[in-house]
Amino acid sequence: MEKREEQEEEIVIVGGGIAGLATAVALKRVGLNSRVLESHSELRTTGAALTLFPNAWFALRALGVDHKLSSVYQTYQKSLVTNLETGVEQEFSFAGNKDSGVKSVHRTALLQALAEELPTDTIRFSSKLISIKTETKQDSSKITILRLADGTTIKAKVVIGCDGIHSTIAQWLGQSQPINSGRSAFRSLAVFPEGHGMKQQVRQYLGRGMRAGIIPLNSNELYWFLVINSSSLDKDILANPDQILKKVTNNLAKDFPSDFLTVAEHSDLSTLTWAPLLFRAPWNVAFSSAHNGNITIAGDAMHPMTPEIGQGGCSALEDAVILARCLTHARSTTDGLKSYVEERRWRVTWLVAAAWFSGRIQHIGGGDEWWSGGARWFRDRVFYKIIFPRIVDSVWYDCGDLLDPAE
């Protein structure tokens, strides 16, 4: 039975993922309270792990939570790439040419670290947004009316859409639908109770139309992925994690090195996922409207990107810090949101484009076309040795600190 309850809030954040929780924490640190609407009944645990580059750690420092994670996870700087066709191995700096490393963390650990910073009643679970509209009040100010699936109506002065790649708020703003890259990814955590014994470095394997990787989280757990040049999977397989894993080990990656297969076979099936890799066209990120009055978007709602440069979660953390800071500096909320969008526009456009380019190059030449051999040569000799380290260097960015409200 619908509750048909009416509520009023100053700031509503739609979505309780990384972007939503980080934004709530950032606002709290500058003295602004918010309400987070999360459609799930608890913090989302889907997704195994994510890699945090230095720009993410700068943002976590500004949010006051970096210490909760930095001492738990180890830094790595090197990636060993093996071409499965030629057997040639090459090592390059996973952290680019700058003297800083990266760390991979459990996605759940990051969400919990952020949620712990918020008052217990900040997150409203089981709150699925079904419609949004604006109304003009008698004093000419605008209010946003959010209607939830349980019948609740919330009137908000400010709305921030952090509701992911298929964002309702982004659609309302007129943002274009995400594009299918033509690739998809299998991801999972692998657990070794007695220890996996692998070096603290990223291992990548390049096959025709496929790319796989292993990333240590600690001495007992590794994160693995397999990206393929296909964006579909049989529905009967999708419904069964065992079948998904068999699709990897017995079919797609059956000729991969034993190290990778052993890791995949130790998967925690509760963390095993498959999904097509989607992104928003860079020109749409650059030129479409990401705010309207007192409504804006952040994270995947604003700039969905493929994972090849590991910036989806990192850029969402940047968004949170910069959004909160812009609101504290602006004369009005509308000016603050406009300033935030303008400050983020070109950086996130570059990140989306760089991720797409990196994915395209790493998977190019997967067939028997006449140009395939040359494409793979370019990938191995030019992209990994020259271009990719420079892309990673361009990712390095310090979003700065949050100011005290008194300032």
Salt bridges, closest charged atoms under 4 A:
GLU2 OE1 - ARG4 NH2 3.10
GLU2 OE2 - ARG147 NH2 3.71
GLU9 OE2 - ARG35 NE 3.11
GLU10 OE2 - LYS157 NZ 3.08
GLU38 OE2 - HIS40 ND1 2.82
GLU38 OE1 - ARG44 NH2 3.12
GLU85 OE2 - ARG208 NE 2.70
GLU85 OE1 - ARG376 NE 3.14
GLU89 OE2 - ARG203 NH2 3.90
GLU116 OE1 - LYS68 NZ 3.09
GLU117 OE2 - LYS68 NZ 2.60
GLU135 OE2 - LYS133 NZ 3.84
ASP150 OD2 - LYS3 NZ 3.85
ASP150 OD2 - ARG124 NH2 3.50
GLU221 OE1 - HIS106 NE2 2.85
ASP255 OD2 - LYS254 NZ 3.38
GLU308 OE2 - ARG183 NH2 3.11
GLU308 OE2 - ARG211 NH2 3.94
GLU318 OE1 - ARG344 NH2 2.88
GLU318 OE1 - ARG347 NE 2.80
ASP319 OD2 - HIS303 NE2 2.61
ASP319 OD1 - ARG344 NE 2.62
ASP335 OD2 - ARG331 NH2 3.95
GLU342 OE2 - ARG345 NH2 2.76
GLU343 OE2 - ARG325 NH2 3.80
ASP368 OD1 - ARG208 NH1 2.36
ASP380 OD1 - ARG379 NE 2.86
ASP398 OD1 - ARG61 NH2 3.42
ASP401 OD1 - ARG61 NH2 3.66
